[in-house]
């Protein structure tokens, strides 16, 4: 029974870590895409966008804000995402590989029951 609970917990924890890593990868990819879009924008439009930041839509505000994030921060987020994916995958795969229990003990219990029935 305890092994079944540990297997279930490993699968759950692995899935959560794996999912968190994939979400973080998606956020990093979106950040890079938005930063590229801002960098490709004509410098005058960028200056007008920064000057009228309050009047911009949420999407434009986010893109302008993300352009200010340092590259080191996004590299750390990317590394963290890879670590989450790798650790989550290992934990999720480990769960099903756990043994059900000692097969010799199960055989002994079964033999004891058969002896008790014969008596």
C-alpha atoms as a printed R data frame, in Angstrom:
    type eleno elety resid chain resno      x       y       z
1   ATOM     1    CA   UNK     A     1  0.000   0.000   0.000
2   ATOM     2    CA   UNK     A     2  2.786   2.429   0.892
3   ATOM     3    CA   UNK     A     3  4.580   1.730  -2.373
4   ATOM     4    CA   UNK     A     4  1.408   2.545  -4.321
5   ATOM     5    CA   UNK     A     5  1.135   5.898  -2.539
6   ATOM     6    CA   UNK     A     6  4.800   6.677  -3.262
7   ATOM     7    CA   UNK     A     7  4.322   5.729  -6.930
8   ATOM     8    CA   UNK     A     8  1.285   7.976  -7.173
9   ATOM     9    CA   UNK     A     9  3.130  10.844  -5.460
10  ATOM    10    CA   UNK     A    10  6.149  10.454  -7.779
11  ATOM    11    CA   UNK     A    11  3.915  10.584 -10.832
12  ATOM    12    CA   UNK     A    12  2.072  13.639  -9.493
13  ATOM    13    CA   UNK     A    13  5.223  15.506  -8.449
14  ATOM    14    CA   UNK     A    14  6.963  14.661 -11.723
15  ATOM    15    CA   UNK     A    15  3.991  15.930 -13.704
16  ATOM    16    CA   UNK     A    16  3.856  19.174 -11.747
17  ATOM    17    CA   UNK     A    17  7.586  19.810 -12.186
18  ATOM    18    CA   UNK     A    18  7.498  18.878 -15.857
19  ATOM    19    CA   UNK     A    19  4.472  21.074 -16.487
20  ATOM    20    CA   UNK     A    20  6.031  23.999 -14.621
21  ATOM    21    CA   UNK     A    21  9.191  23.691 -16.701
22  ATOM    22    CA   UNK     A    22  7.242  23.626 -19.950
23  ATOM    23    CA   UNK     A    23  5.202  26.672 -18.932
24  ATOM    24    CA   UNK     A    24  8.399  28.528 -18.067
25  ATOM    25    CA   UNK     A    25  9.853  27.565 -21.464
26  ATOM    26    CA   UNK     A    26  6.758  29.017 -23.118
27  ATOM    27    CA   UNK     A    27  7.092  32.242 -21.163
28  ATOM    28    CA   UNK     A    28 10.763  32.568 -22.124
29  ATOM    29    CA   UNK     A    29  9.914  31.984 -25.790
30  ATOM    30    CA   UNK     A    30  7.175  34.621 -25.631
31  ATOM    31    CA   UNK     A    31  9.571  37.060 -23.951
32  ATOM    32    CA   UNK     A    32 12.148  36.577 -26.693
33  ATOM    33    CA   UNK     A    33  9.533  36.999 -29.412
34  ATOM    34    CA   UNK     A    34  8.198  40.220 -27.869
35  ATOM    35    CA   UNK     A    35 11.690  41.581 -27.350
36  ATOM    36    CA   UNK     A    36 12.544  40.914 -31.007
37  ATOM    37    CA   UNK     A    37  9.379  42.699 -32.090
38  ATOM    38    CA   UNK     A    38 10.262  45.745 -29.990
39  ATOM    39    CA   UNK     A    39 13.843  45.732 -31.286
40  ATOM    40    CA   UNK     A    40 12.618  45.618 -34.905
41  ATOM    41    CA   UNK     A    41 10.295  48.571 -34.370
42  ATOM    42    CA   UNK     A    42 11.397  51.927 -35.747
43  ATOM    43    CA   UNK     A    43 13.179  53.846 -32.961
44  ATOM    44    CA   UNK     A    44 10.818  56.819 -33.245
45  ATOM    45    CA   UNK     A    45  7.749  54.620 -32.711
46  ATOM    46    CA   UNK     A    46  9.477  53.056 -29.715
47  ATOM    47    CA   UNK     A    47 10.141  56.490 -28.243
48  ATOM    48    CA   UNK     A    48  6.518  57.515 -28.796
49  ATOM    49    CA   UNK     A    49  5.392  54.239 -27.214
50  ATOM    50    CA   UNK     A    50  7.554  54.873 -24.140
51  ATOM    51    CA   UNK     A    51  6.317  58.466 -23.897
52  ATOM    52    CA   UNK     A    52  2.666  57.414 -24.118
53  ATOM    53    CA   UNK     A    53  3.063  54.257 -22.048
54  ATOM    54    CA   UNK     A    54 -0.087  54.958 -20.008
55  ATOM    55    CA   UNK     A    55 -2.270  55.100 -23.106
56  ATOM    56    CA   UNK     A    56 -0.941  51.892 -24.686
57  ATOM    57    CA   UNK     A    57 -2.848  48.609 -24.663
58  ATOM    58    CA   UNK     A    58 -1.800  45.847 -22.268
59  ATOM    59    CA   UNK     A    59 -0.014  43.936 -25.021
60  ATOM    60    CA   UNK     A    60  2.131  46.936 -25.988
61  ATOM    61    CA   UNK     A    61  2.855  47.761 -22.356
62  ATOM    62    CA   UNK     A    62  4.057  44.224 -21.743
63  ATOM    63    CA   UNK     A    63  6.291  44.251 -24.816
64  ATOM    64    CA   UNK     A    64  7.837  47.590 -23.865
65  ATOM    65    CA   UNK     A    65  8.360  46.442 -20.279
66  ATOM    66    CA   UNK     A    66  9.944  43.149 -21.299
67  ATOM    67    CA   UNK     A    67 12.425  45.002 -23.489
68  ATOM    68    CA   UNK     A    68 13.926  46.404 -20.276
69  ATOM    69    CA   UNK     A    69 14.535  43.002 -18.635
70  ATOM    70    CA   UNK     A    70 18.249  42.097 -18.609
71  ATOM    71    CA   UNK     A    71 19.377  39.177 -20.757
72  ATOM    72    CA   UNK     A    72 20.976  37.447 -17.729
73  ATOM    73    CA   UNK     A    73 17.581  37.136 -16.055
74  ATOM    74    CA   UNK     A    74 16.099  35.383 -19.058
75  ATOM    75    CA   UNK     A    75 19.088  33.032 -19.315
76  ATOM    76    CA   UNK     A    76 18.565  32.045 -15.681
77  ATOM    77    CA   UNK     A    77 14.871  31.461 -16.352
78  ATOM    78    CA   UNK     A    78 15.759  29.285 -19.319
79  ATOM    79    CA   UNK     A    79 18.181  27.228 -17.206
80  ATOM    80    CA   UNK     A    80 15.583  26.878 -14.472
81  ATOM    81    CA   UNK     A    81 13.044  25.668 -17.007
82  ATOM    82    CA   UNK     A    82 15.446  22.999 -18.282
83  ATOM    83    CA   UNK     A    83 16.183  21.866 -14.727
84  ATOM    84    CA   UNK     A    84 12.451  21.594 -13.979
85  ATOM    85    CA   UNK     A    85 11.834  19.594 -17.155
86  ATOM    86    CA   UNK     A    86 14.718  17.197 -16.513
87  ATOM    87    CA   UNK     A    87 13.995  16.665 -12.806
88  ATOM    88    CA   UNK     A    88 10.253  16.358 -13.459
89  ATOM    89    CA   UNK     A    89 10.850  13.758 -16.157
90  ATOM    90    CA   UNK     A    90 13.158  11.742 -13.926
91  ATOM    91    CA   UNK     A    91 10.729  11.801 -10.999
92  ATOM    92    CA   UNK     A    92  7.753  10.945 -13.234
93  ATOM    93    CA   UNK     A    93  9.615   7.994 -14.765
94  ATOM    94    CA   UNK     A    94 10.865   6.812 -11.375
95  ATOM    95    CA   UNK     A    95  7.352   6.321  -9.977
96  ATOM    96    CA   UNK     A    96  6.239   3.472 -12.253
97  ATOM    97    CA   UNK     A    97  9.632   1.778 -11.899
98  ATOM    98    CA   UNK     A    98  9.196   1.254  -8.150
99  ATOM    99    CA   UNK     A    99  8.583  -2.368  -7.203
100 ATOM   100    CA   UNK     A   100  5.230  -3.574  -5.952
101 ATOM   101    CA   UNK     A   101  6.767  -5.333  -2.996
102 ATOM   102    CA   UNK     A   102  8.978  -8.267  -2.126
103 ATOM   103    CA   UNK     A   103  7.997 -11.243  -4.301
104 ATOM   104    CA   UNK     A   104  9.528 -13.753  -1.885
105 ATOM   105    CA   UNK     A   105  7.402 -12.459   0.984
106 ATOM   106    CA   UNK     A   106  4.277 -12.713  -1.128
107 ATOM   107    CA   UNK     A   107  5.087 -16.312  -1.986
108 ATOM   108    CA   UNK     A   108  5.635 -17.147   1.676
109 ATOM   109    CA   UNK     A   109  2.287 -15.623   2.646
110 ATOM   110    CA   UNK     A   110  0.534 -17.525  -0.134
111 ATOM   111    CA   UNK     A   111  2.173 -20.796   0.928
112 ATOM   112    CA   UNK     A   112  1.224 -20.168   4.569
113 ATOM   113    CA   UNK     A   113 -2.413 -19.640   3.550
114 ATOM   114    CA   UNK     A   114 -2.425 -22.864   1.543
115 ATOM   115    CA   UNK     A   115 -0.944 -24.786   4.505
116 ATOM   116    CA   UNK     A   116 -3.559 -23.264   6.821
117 ATOM   117    CA   UNK     A   117 -6.379 -24.323   4.477
118 ATOM   118    CA   UNK     A   118 -5.097 -27.895   4.285
119 ATOM   119    CA   UNK     A   119 -4.977 -28.175   8.064
